[in-house]
Amino acid sequence: MLYLSQAIGRPVRDELGEPIGTVADLIVAIGDRYPPVTGIVVKTNGREIFLQWQSVASLDSGGATLRTTAIDISKFHQRPNEIRLKRDLMDRQIVDIDGRKVVRVNDLRLDEVEGALHLVAVDVGASGLLRRLGIEGPWRTLARGLHREVPERYIDWEDVDPVERTIASVKLRVPHKGLAELHPADLATIIDQLSRNDRVGLIASLDDEAAADAIGEMEPETQVDILEDLEPARAADILEEMDPDEAADLVADLSDESREEILGLMEKDEAQEVQELMTYDEDTAGGIMTTEFVAVPASLTAAETIDRLRELEPNAETIYYVYVTDDAGKLVGVLSLRDLIVAKPNTQISTCMYDEPVAVKTDASAEEVTEVVARYNLLAVPVVDGEGHLEGIVTVDDAIDTLLPRPAKIRIPRIFGRTSGTPER
C-alpha cells in the first residue's frame, strides 16, 4: 500500500542508484475498475519528463528506482486517456456516491492489484491531511496517549465521481455512472454544495431526464443559475423533460433574454404550454396546475380506454384518474383507474364514470384548491375555465406545496413514480 503524498517529492534513482530527479506526479489510465499506474512524471533540472511504468523497478515512500540508466528526456505529453493524480485529483472536490455528499481529496491510496500498481481509494479523512503535513506519526502517538482516535475515512474508487471542471472531471465521468443513479433529491443536495461552475459541469454529465428531475428539487435561485449558465439548447431540452407547471415557474424566473432564447429552442407545442401556464397568477389553480393529464371522449368503451392509455403511456402522476370530456372539450365525468379496470370491456365509460366531478376554476386561489383536495380526499383535482373546458389538473402534492415554505416544499416527495411518455390533453 502506498499513498500519493508519500511518493511526491521523493528521489528517483537510476539502476545504479544515481539520483536523476524527484517524483512530481503519477499517471493513471482511465477505463478500468481501478485505474492502473502507467508511468511517473519526474522533475529534473527544472523540467518534467515522463517515464513509462515498465521502466520503474520499484516505488515506495523512499522514492523510485528505475530498471535502466538510459532515460528519455523529451518533454512529457499526456495521452488522452490519462490523468495526473496530484495535479488533477489532489485537493479536488469529488462526490461520495454512497454518502450522498461532496468531499475534498486529501490523499490517494494505491495498492498492488494483479502485479501492477492501481488507484484504489480516496482518503477524505483527517489522516490524509496529517500525512501530507508529515505529522501523522507524532499525532497518532499523541492521540493514543489521550485515548483519542485519528479520524480515517476512505472512499472506494468505484464510489467516487469528480465534479470540478478539470480535465480529470471530463474524463472520469465516462466510466462513473453513479451520479445518475442517485435519487433526484440527493443529487440536488449534492449540486447545491458546488460552485456555480461545478454545477454546470455536473449537470453536463447527466441525461436530460435525470437533469430535469434533479433541477426540479432545487431552490428557485439555483434553478435559474443553472439554466442560464447552460447552453440554451441544452436548457431547452431539460425544460422539455420537466412537468409543464414546473417548467413554467422556472422560465418565469429567467431573465427576459434567456427566456426568449430558450423558449424559441423548445418544441413548439411544449413551449406553447409553458407560455400559456405563465399567463396565470402563480397563486391560482391555473398557476399551479399541470397540463399533463389523461382525457378521453365519453363514447369510448372500457377496453378502448385502456388501449388508449397503453398508446399514450402517460406518466404515473397523471393516470390515477381518467377524465371524460365531450366533443367541445368540456369536463363531463371522471373515473378512477380501479373503476376502469373492473368495468366490463364493452361497457361505455359514460355509464360507469362519476358524472358530477369536483373541479375548480382556473382563477381559484391556491388555498381553495387545497381545501377541495382535502375535503374530497382527492389525489388530483381537475381545473376548468369559465365555460367548463378541462384545462389541467392540480395534484395533491402540488396543492400542499403552495401552502408550505420552500424548505418544507423540497422535502415533499412525489406521491407517484414517473415514467416517460406525453399524455394527451
TAZI-V555044 format. One record per pair of residues at least 24 apart in sequence whose C-alpha atoms are under 10 Angstrom apart, sorted by the first residue. I is the first residue (numbers start at 1). J is the second residue. If there is no record, write none. Layout:
BEGIN
I:J  I:J
END
This chain:
BEGIN
1:60  1:61  1:109  1:110  1:111  1:112  1:117  1:118  1:120  2:59  2:60  2:61  2:108  2:109  2:110  2:111  2:112  2:117  2:118  2:119  3:60  3:61  3:107  3:108  3:109  3:110  3:111  3:119  3:121  3:122  3:123  3:128  3:131  3:132  4:60  4:61  4:85  4:86  4:90  4:106  4:107  4:108  4:109  4:110  4:119  4:132  5:61  5:86  5:90  5:106  5:107  5:108  5:109  5:128  5:129  5:131  5:132  5:133  5:134  6:60  6:61  6:62  6:63  6:107  6:108  6:109  6:131  6:132  6:134  7:59  7:60  7:61  7:62  7:63  7:64  8:41  8:42  8:61  8:62  8:63  8:86  8:132  9:42  9:43  9:61  9:62  9:63  10:42  10:59  10:60  10:61  10:62  10:63  10:64  11:42  11:43  11:61  11:62  11:63  11:64  11:65  12:40  12:42  12:43  12:44  12:56  12:58  12:59  12:62  12:63  12:64  12:65  12:66  13:56  13:63  13:64  13:65  13:66  13:67  13:68  13:69  14:55  14:56  14:57  14:64  14:65  14:66  14:67  14:68  14:69  14:70  14:71  15:55  15:56  15:57  15:65  15:66  15:67  15:68  15:69  15:70  16:65  16:66  16:67  16:68  16:69  17:64  17:65  17:66  17:69  18:65  18:66  18:69  19:44  19:64  19:65  20:44  20:45  20:66  20:69  20:71  21:45  21:46  21:47  21:48  21:49  21:64  22:48  22:63  22:64  23:48  23:59  23:63  23:64  24:48  24:49  24:50  24:84  24:86  24:87  25:50  25:83  25:84  25:85  25:86  25:87  25:88  26:50  26:51  26:53  26:83  26:84  26:85  26:86  26:87  27:51  27:52  27:53  27:78  27:79  27:82  27:83  27:84  27:85  27:86  27:119  28:53  28:81  28:82  28:83  28:84  28:85  28:117  28:118  28:119  29:79  29:80  29:81  29:82  29:83  29:84  29:118  29:119  30:80  30:81  30:82  30:83  30:168  30:171  30:172  30:174  30:175  31:81  31:82  31:171  31:172  31:174  31:175  31:176  32:118  32:175  33:118  33:119  33:120  33:157  33:158  33:175  33:176  34:110  34:111  34:113  34:117  34:118  34:119  34:120  34:121  34:156  34:157  34:158  35:82  35:83  35:110  35:117  35:118  35:119  35:120  35:157  36:82  36:110  36:111  36:112  36:113  36:116  36:117  36:118  36:119  36:120  37:82  37:83  37:84  37:85  37:110  37:112  37:116  37:117  37:118  37:119  38:82  38:83  38:116  38:117  38:118  39:82  39:84  40:64  40:84  41:76  41:84  42:73  42:76  44:73  47:73  47:74  47:75  47:76  48:73  48:74  48:75  48:76  48:77  49:73  49:74  49:75  49:76  49:77  50:74  50:75  50:76  50:77  50:78  51:76  53:116  53:117  59:117  80:167  80:171  81:168  81:171  81:172  82:167  82:168  82:171  82:172  83:167  83:168  83:169  83:171  83:172  84:167  84:168  85:119  85:168  87:166  87:167  87:168  88:162  88:164  88:166  88:167  88:168  88:169  89:122  89:162  89:164  89:166  89:167  89:168  89:169  90:122  90:123  91:124  92:162  92:163  92:164  92:165  92:166  92:168  92:169  93:161  93:162  93:163  93:164  93:165  93:169  93:194  93:198  94:122  94:124  94:159  94:160  94:161  94:162  94:163  94:164  94:169  94:194  95:155  95:159  95:160  95:161  95:162  95:163  95:164  95:178  95:179  95:187  95:190  95:191  96:122  96:124  96:154  96:155  96:156  96:157  96:158  96:159  96:160  96:161  96:162  96:178  96:179  96:190  97:155  97:156  97:158  97:159  97:160  97:161  97:177  97:178  97:179  97:180  97:181  97:182  97:186  97:187  97:190  98:155  98:156  98:158  98:159  98:160  98:178  98:179  98:182  99:155  99:159  99:186  100:179  100:182  100:183  100:185  100:186  100:187  100:188  100:189  100:190  101:186  101:187  101:189  101:190  101:191  101:192  101:193  102:160  102:161  102:162  102:163  102:189  102:190  102:191  102:192  102:193  102:194  103:160  103:162  103:190  103:193  104:162  105:129  105:154  105:155  105:162  106:130  106:131  106:132  106:154  107:131  107:132  107:154  108:154  108:155  108:157  109:154  109:155  109:156  109:157  119:156  119:157  120:154  120:155  120:156  120:157  120:158  121:153  121:154  121:155  121:156  121:157  121:158  121:159  121:160  122:153  122:154  122:155  122:156  122:157  122:159  122:160  123:152  123:153  123:154  123:155  123:156  124:151  124:152  124:153  124:154  124:155  125:150  125:151  125:152  125:153  125:154  125:155  126:150  126:151  126:152  126:153  127:151  127:152  127:153  127:154  128:152  128:153  128:154  161:202  162:198  162:201  162:202  163:190  163:191  163:194  163:195  163:197  163:198  163:199  163:200  163:201  163:202  163:203  163:205  164:194  164:195  164:197  164:198  164:199  164:200  164:201  164:202  165:197  165:198  165:199  165:200  165:201  165:202  166:198  166:201  169:198  169:201  169:202  169:205  170:201  170:202  170:204  170:205  173:202  173:204  173:205  173:206  174:205  176:205  177:205  177:206  179:203  179:205  179:206  179:210  180:205  180:206  180:207  180:209  180:210  180:211  180:214  181:206  181:210  182:210  182:214  183:210  183:213  183:214  184:210  184:211  184:212  184:213  184:214  184:215  184:216  184:217  184:218  185:213  185:214  185:215  185:216  185:217  185:218  185:410  185:411  185:412  185:413  186:214  186:217  187:211  187:213  187:214  187:215  187:217  187:218  188:213  188:214  188:215  188:216  188:217  188:218  188:219  188:222  188:410  189:214  189:217  189:218  189:219  190:214  191:215  191:218  191:222  192:218  192:219  192:222  192:223  196:222  196:225  196:226  196:229  197:225  197:226  197:229  197:230  199:225  199:226  199:229  199:230  200:225  200:226  200:227  200:228  200:229  200:230  200:231  201:230  203:227  203:230  204:230  204:231  204:234  207:237  207:238  208:234  208:235  208:236  208:237  208:238  208:239  208:240  208:241  208:242  209:237  209:238  209:239  209:240  209:241  209:242  209:420  210:238  210:241  211:235  211:237  211:238  211:239  211:241  211:242  212:237  212:238  212:239  212:240  212:241  212:242  212:243  212:246  212:247  213:238  213:241  213:242  213:243  213:418  215:239  215:242  215:246  215:250  216:242  216:243  216:246  216:247  216:250  216:410  217:409  217:410  217:411  217:412  217:413  218:406  218:410  219:406  219:407  219:409  219:410  220:249  220:250  220:253  220:406  221:250  221:253  221:254  223:250  223:251  223:253  223:254  224:250  224:251  224:252  224:253  224:254  224:255  224:258  225:254  227:251  227:254  227:258  227:259  227:262  228:254  228:255  228:257  228:258  228:259  228:262  229:258  231:262  232:258  232:259  232:261  232:262  232:263  232:264  232:265  232:266  233:261  233:262  233:263  233:264  233:265  233:266  234:262  234:265  234:266  235:261  235:262  235:263  235:265  235:266  236:261  236:262  236:263  236:264  236:265  236:266  236:267  236:271  237:262  237:265  237:266  237:267  238:266  239:263  239:266  239:270  239:271  239:274  240:266  240:267  240:270  240:271  240:274  241:270  241:420  241:421  241:422  243:274  243:289  243:290  243:291  243:292  244:270  244:271  244:272  244:273  244:274  244:275  244:276  244:277  244:278  244:288  244:289  244:290  244:291  244:292  245:273  245:274  245:276  245:277  245:278  245:282  245:286  245:287  245:288  245:289  245:290  245:291  245:292  245:392  245:394  245:398  246:274  246:277  246:287  246:288  246:289  246:290  246:398  247:271  247:273  247:274  247:275  247:277  247:278  247:290  248:273  248:274  248:275  248:276  248:277  248:278  248:279  248:282  248:287  248:288  248:290  249:274  249:277  249:278  249:282  249:287  249:288  250:274  250:278  251:275  251:278  252:277  252:278  252:279  252:282  277:391  277:392  280:362  280:363  281:362  281:363  281:364  281:365  282:363  282:365  282:366  282:402  283:363  283:364  283:365  283:366  283:367  283:402  283:403  284:361  284:362  284:363  284:364  284:365  284:366  284:367  284:368  284:369  284:402  285:360  285:361  285:362  285:363  285:364  285:365  285:366  285:367  285:368  285:369  285:370  285:381  285:382  285:383  285:384  285:392  285:393  285:394  285:399  286:360  286:361  286:362  286:363  286:364  286:365  286:366  286:383  286:384  286:385  286:391  286:392  286:393  286:394  287:362  287:363  287:364  287:365  287:366  287:394  288:362  288:365  288:366  288:369  288:392  288:393  288:394  288:395  288:398  288:399  288:401  288:402  289:362  289:380  289:381  289:382  289:383  289:391  289:392  289:393  289:394  289:395  289:398  289:399  290:318  290:382  290:383  290:391  290:392  290:393  290:394  290:395  290:398  291:318  291:383  291:390  291:391  291:392  291:393  291:394  291:423  291:424  291:425  292:317  292:318  292:319  292:391  292:392  292:393  292:394  292:422  292:423  292:424  292:425  293:317  293:318  293:319  293:320  293:321  293:322  293:323  293:382  293:390  293:391  293:392  293:393  293:394  293:422  293:423  293:424  293:425  294:318  294:319  294:320  294:321  294:322  294:323  294:324  294:392  294:393  294:422  294:423  294:424  294:425  295:319  295:321  295:322  295:323  295:324  295:325  295:326  295:329  295:331  295:333  295:334  295:390  295:392  295:423  295:424  295:425  296:322  296:323  296:324  296:325  296:326  296:327  296:329  296:331  296:333  296:334  296:349  296:424  296:425  297:323  297:324  297:325  297:326  297:327  297:328  297:329  297:330  297:331  297:332  297:333  297:349  297:350  298:323  298:324  298:325  298:326  298:327  298:331  298:332  298:333  298:334  298:348  298:349  298:350  298:351  298:353  299:324  299:325  299:326  299:327  299:348  299:349  299:350  299:351  300:324  300:346  300:347  300:348  300:349  300:350  301:340  301:343  301:344  301:345  301:346  301:347  301:348  301:349  301:350  301:351  301:352  302:339  302:340  302:341  302:342  302:343  302:344  302:345  302:346  302:347  302:348  302:349  302:350  302:352  303:340  303:341  303:343  303:344  303:345  303:346  303:347  303:348  303:349  304:345  304:346  304:347  304:348  304:349  305:340  305:341  305:345  305:348  305:349  306:337  306:340  306:341  306:345  308:424  309:423  309:424  311:421  311:423  311:424  312:420  312:421  312:422  312:423  312:424  313:419  313:420  313:421  313:422  313:423  313:424  314:418  314:419  314:420  314:421  314:422  314:423  314:424  315:416  315:417  315:418  315:419  315:420  315:421  315:422  315:423  316:415  316:416  316:417  316:418  316:419  316:420  316:421  317:379  317:380  317:395  317:414  317:415  317:416  317:417  317:418  317:419  318:379  318:380  318:393  318:394  318:395  318:416  318:418  318:422  318:423  319:380  319:416  319:423  320:379  320:380  320:416  321:378  321:379  321:380  321:381  321:382  322:353  323:353  323:354  323:357  323:382  323:390  323:393  323:425  324:349  324:350  324:353  324:354  324:355  324:357  324:390  325:350  325:388  325:389  325:390  326:389  328:388  328:389  328:390  329:387  329:388  329:389  329:390  329:391  329:425  330:384  330:385  330:387  330:388  330:389  330:390  330:391  331:355  331:356  331:357  331:359  331:382  331:383  331:384  331:387  331:388  331:389  331:390  331:391  332:356  332:357  332:388  332:389  332:390  333:357  333:358  334:358  334:382  357:381  357:382  358:382  358:383  359:383  359:384  359:388  359:390  359:393  359:394  360:384  360:385  360:386  360:388  360:393  360:394  361:385  361:386  361:387  361:388  361:389  361:390  361:391  362:386  362:390  362:391  362:392  362:393  366:394  366:398  366:399  366:400  366:401  366:402  366:403  367:399  367:400  367:402  367:403  368:399  369:394  369:395  369:396  369:398  369:399  369:400  369:402  370:394  370:395  370:396  370:397  370:398  370:399  370:400  370:401  370:402  370:403  371:399  371:400  372:399  373:399  373:400  374:399  374:400  379:415  379:416  390:425  391:425  392:425
END
